[in-house]
Amino acid sequence: MSPAPDERDRIEAAMDRILSGTPEHSTGALTIVALAQEAQVPRNALTQRHPDLRNGFYDKIRERGQMPDAEKRLRKQIVKLKELRAADAEELAELREDVAGLVRTVNQLTLENQQLRTELTAPRARLRVLPGQPQPPSPR
């Protein structure tokens, strides 16, 4: 399918409308998808046929001190991932401390187990039954 002859003009007009805050056919978001909707052209017109217009759109956004919506989303995601990474690092440090404590406990229990096994295999002294109080006869 060949592009419409006025495709570039429609994209440039859509760029102006979005950047001026007066979109007619889109949400006005600072994205290529919104620009394509606003210009009423397929998205690949910007990504494949007119990448210079796409790049120009992003350049104009940055010149105004704004940030494209996709970049805003990515920056928010980066912040969230950094927070998650910090939380994971904290949890990992706690788990490493727990491992050290568990290793000490296992070593202590191993020693106690060896001592008990040694006591079981050692010859025992004979038990002597001490006389106790006589038990009353059980009723029959």
NORWOFEN-V122104 format. One record per pair of residues at least 12 apart in sequence whose ideal C-beta (glycine too) atoms are under 10 Angstrom apart, sorted by the first residue. I is the first residue (numbers start at 1). J is the second residue. If there is no record, write none. Layout:
[[I/J] [I/J]]
This chain:
[[1/42] [2/49] [3/41] [3/42] [3/44] [3/45] [3/48] [3/49] [3/50] [4/39] [4/40] [4/41] [4/45] [6/39] [6/41] [7/39] [7/40] [7/41] [7/42] [7/45] [7/46] [7/49] [7/50] [7/53] [8/39] [8/41] [8/45] [8/49] [8/50] [8/52] [8/53] [9/39] [10/38] [10/39] [10/40] [10/41] [10/45] [11/35] [11/36] [11/38] [11/39] [11/40] [11/41] [11/45] [11/46] [11/49] [11/50] [11/53] [11/54] [11/56] [11/57] [12/39] [12/50] [12/53] [12/56] [12/57] [13/38] [13/39] [14/26] [14/34] [14/35] [14/36] [14/37] [14/38] [14/39] [14/40] [14/41] [14/46] [14/53] [14/57] [15/35] [15/38] [15/39] [15/53] [15/54] [15/56] [15/57] [15/60] [15/61] [16/38] [16/60] [17/35] [17/38] [17/39] [18/30] [18/31] [18/34] [18/35] [18/37] [18/38] [18/39] [18/57] [18/60] [18/61] [19/35] [19/57] [19/60] [19/61] [19/63] [19/64] [19/66] [23/35] [23/37] [23/38] [24/37] [24/38] [24/40] [25/37] [25/38] [25/39] [25/40] [26/38] [26/39] [26/40] [27/69] [29/68] [29/69] [29/70] [29/72] [30/57] [30/58] [30/60] [30/61] [30/64] [30/66] [30/67] [30/68] [30/69] [30/70] [30/71] [30/72] [31/43] [31/57] [31/58] [31/61] [31/68] [31/69] [31/70] [31/71] [31/72] [31/73] [32/45] [32/46] [32/47] [32/53] [32/54] [32/57] [32/58] [32/68] [32/69] [32/70] [33/46] [33/69] [33/70] [34/57] [34/69] [35/53] [35/54] [35/57] [35/58] [36/54] [39/53] [58/70] [58/71]]
